[in-house]
Every structure is written in structure tokens, then in C-alpha cells.
């Protein structure tokens, strides 16, 4: 997966509706359900025993940068636009991009104490523009990253969610580093709110993809 | 996928409460005491951490007993989230229009928005049975601060825990990400969602008061002397006496398998009336099967003890159990948590 260079203002790069995104090559990434038997609670396993996890089967991914910021655009089919908790039995739709902080972190477990992961997280009920930046060291350990440097913008258009995450290319602290010399590892996840997907109940790309800066 | 942290789901000491359903008059002072203290913010409008429901009744949220959760033979049971309409409450009214909009003489005060279909006390005093043998009683309900809390067990983030000093079940709101697995797992459906803050919330057993030796607001404010509060291992205290010694205080739905720590003295109820309106002392007006469905089979022994001890006092003899239940000295119901909150300078 290539991160192509575009001559765009940061604002435009972050705009999921920007026409320039049409020119950026897209990759359709297959997603799969998180395995039920690995959910960390007997109650979650019991409640979900008869239900399907992983409603969203694939996500279209594009990536670009303008020299200052890197942006990753996700697009997936979703008939139900879940902006909030609705009648109390649904969850807002959400999406995430995951990076190992160093080396080969375990993807399915969201890293480990030795090999943490860095997540960019968008949820439909976060204030527009806001993304959460998180660090995880295994299942159930997500914590806010010390410094939030990632933004996200979204729109639901004709049965599809379009979400763009953007972050400065060079940052300090506990955050994934991008370099033209070495491809970064990346993974994707989508939560379908109308199916009550949240937390560990999601669709995710089961292997790390490579992200190379052009 | 090994967990990196040990769950804090057990506690060596446990606070508990006993409600006497023979004394509860359904006045909701406990509900309102809690409401004014803890749930008067936006998005807590529909939250009633303490509610008094009429039994038989559908409860709050509506038909919560059919929503699953808890354990059967130690095995976690699937639960479901209540819908907002099943909670009801938190309605908006046209206060501005009527009280400040100059329409006080032309418009009724009425709710705004969807037609309410349920609320925290929707089926009050409906009960069951036919005249002259109709019956009902009141059941105050709050978080049971269970010894085996399904909510704590269900949280994949270890955001919930039992405090080791008193067994109060709490949630670290900085760790809670609003997944609501706790609410699904709670068989008593006493976990609420704060839609604005994206966190779950429930009764905190007034822990800041308990830390200052002040009983929780619901207990202290009860005007009917119907609530005792104390440590379950305080052998001389009334809570332990009623639960462990006399065995007349029982948890609600023991079959849910969470070992609830809110206990109830079951209602003895009045005698039935024959068709000629003479007393039928043989058949309880509140069917035993119904009470068993709420409090389990131990309710029979509890009711037998209660009627035996009541008969003693009726015949002019002394009964220590009756003395405790009458609660001659109000403060004895909470010792040592009997400090006056007005004396304390709260931070």
C-alpha cells in the first residue's frame, strides 16, 4: 500500500469528500471477525454465542501525504448510519487504524507489554474532527496516548462511511513513525454499531499490511 | 491472549443493606434522596440508581427479569441491553411555555416528545389478585454490590472493581469506554448509560459518605425505619443478625448466582378474606409461590420465623428479632455509620 504524495492543503487532505482522493489508488482490504473464544469475558462470549461478529467484510483504503501530514482514508459499505446510541441498544459506528510501535507486535491481541501498538480511532459520536489516539499493550489495555496528534473527518454518503485520519508525518513521543526508507506496518478495523459491535467485537484485517511513503 | 492484569472482583469485607418489605410504604424518599445526591446532571435524568417498584409488577427497566445476565450454576448467562424506552423516565415537559411563556391559562403542563410508555414507577400499586384479596408490596431496588459481580466479570477493560475495604462495586470512569458489557451482564439491570459522557454508571453505595461513617442516603433518609446498613461480618450488628443469625433477610433472585448484598425481609402480608369476609388464616394472601419466585425457597423458613416471632410479641412475650425489626433506636440501624452528614465539611 502506497502513501502517495499530493500537493494539498492539510484541510483538503483531511476532507473525505475532496475530489483529489478519486485519483489515489485504492486497495480493498478484506476484514474478518474477531474470534469469539478469545473475547476476554465469559459474559461477552455467552451473549454473543449465537450472534455474528464482523458485519463489515472489507474496507477500501487509500493513503496520501503532503510532505507535512499523512492521511489514511477508509471507506466501507454501511446501510445504517449509526451516529449515536439510538434507542439505547445500538452503538455508534467506528473505525480504527492500528500500527505496531516497534517491530512485530501481535495484531489480534492488540499488542503486548513488550510490543505495544498505536491506534487511531474514530467513532461517529466523537466531535467532528476528533480522533482518539491510543496505545494498547494487549487485550483490554487501551489507554489514551500521552499526546493526541491525530484528527479524523467523516461523512456518510450514499450508504458508505468515508473517514479520513490525518496526523503530522513527524511527531514525538509514543506514536508510530513514518519514514520513506522503511515501510510501516498497518492494520484496519471497523465496528458496525447497529450490530452492537464495540470493544473487541469488530471486523479487522487479520494480517499487517505494508505502508510505504512515496 | 493472556490478560495482563488481575481482576479485582473479590473483597474480604462487605457492606450490606437490609430492607424490611413489611415496613416499606413505597414513599420513594430513598429514590429521591439518591436522585438529588447523584443523578441530577444531564443524561442522568432517566437514571434512578434506587427505585421502589410495586410487586407483582414489571419492574424497572420494564421486564428486567427476562433480560438475562448473571450466572446459572456458575456459568455466565447471556444478557441484553435494555432499550431507552424500557427505562422510560427523564421526560421533557413544556415548562417554559406554561410557566414563563404566558400560556399558563391556555395550555396544560404536558410532556414533550414521544408518548411515554414506561417509567421508573409506572405500575405503582397495581399489584395482583382480586378484591377483597388483592395484594401488592413495595420492593426498593439498587445495585446489589454483589459478592460475585457479573458486571466486574464482564468488563474486558477491568474498569470495574470491588473495593477491598468494603466490597463496594465501583467503576473507574477514566477506564470505562462505554461498551456496556457490564449492563448486559447485570441480571438486576441496575447499570445505566450516560449518553453524554459515554460511560456506564450505577449506584456507588454513597462511598464518600460511607468513608465518613455516614450511611448511604437511601438508607438514612428512609422515614419508615425500614433500612439497615452495615458490615456483613459485624456479628452483633443488625444486618448480620437479620441475614446470618435469624436468616429472615434474603437476596432478590438468588438464582441469578451473583450473591447479592441487598437483602429483604419478605412481606408477611395480611390474611386472606373468605367470601363472607371472615379471616382465612390458612392461606397467605401473597402466594408463597410468588415470593419463592423472587426470594428463592428460603423465603418459607424466613416467613415462618417472622410469624413465630410476631406471635410471641402478640402474646406479650419478648422477641429480640421483633425488637430489631421495630428499630426503637433509629441510629442503631446504621452503627457505626450513624454520623450526621450535616456535621461534615464536604469537599
Interface residues (C-beta under 8 A of the other chain):
Chain A: X38 X39 X40 X41 X42 X43 X44 X45 X46 X47 X48 X49 X84 X85 X87 X88 X89 X108 X109 X113 X125 X137 X138 X139 X140 X141 X142 X196 X198 X199 X200
Chain B: X1 X2 X3 X4 X5 X68 X69 X75 X76 X77 X78 X79 X80 X81 X82 X83 X84 X85 X86 X87 X150 X153 X154 X155 X156 X157 X158 X177 X178 X179 X180 X181 X184 X185 X193 X195 X198
